[in-house]
Amino acid sequence: MTKPRLLVFATLAGAALLLLGVLYWMSASTVHAPPPSLDPLKFSAQPRPAPAVAFTGPGGRVVNLSQFKGKYVLLNLWAPWCGPCVKELPALAALQKSLPAEHFMVIPVDVGREGQADAQSFLAGHGAGMLQTYVDSNAALLRAFGGYGLPMTALIDPEGNEVARAEGAPAWEKPESVAYMRKLVGG
């Protein structure tokens, strides 16, 4: 190869690497820097497998988090007596409605020892009736996740790893929160 061709090739290769670096930085900074509305959501430095704990799903069937592999899961532990939980439920419903179900699912789990019908009625009466109803009557999920307060939300990636957690209620319904989550889950 002659020197002029080698120079052109080296320049093009350098420009391509620079472009890839800029694109990587842009996507990484967008996905890894949540907006202030999601401040309670803290990403883990080291994702870990989500606990394999059974709980009750729609229709009273037993479910496990491993059944949701292949999509992002926002596991929200709540109770009817928890004021911030009740306030957060409509925001979670709005987030679910805004994101594609094939990539993302909100799983609200009532850990307040209510029955399936009671939890479903409660969700419907508080602006979150479009969410499926899950119950953990013995708070096994709360214990398995090491939660100490409600609401507690864990973001689980498609491989079944907990990648982030929120103690408290982020503003899930804010446009910047929805845009961030959409970018994160690929929807």
Disulfide bonds with the S-S distance in Angstrom:
Cys82-Cys85 2.32
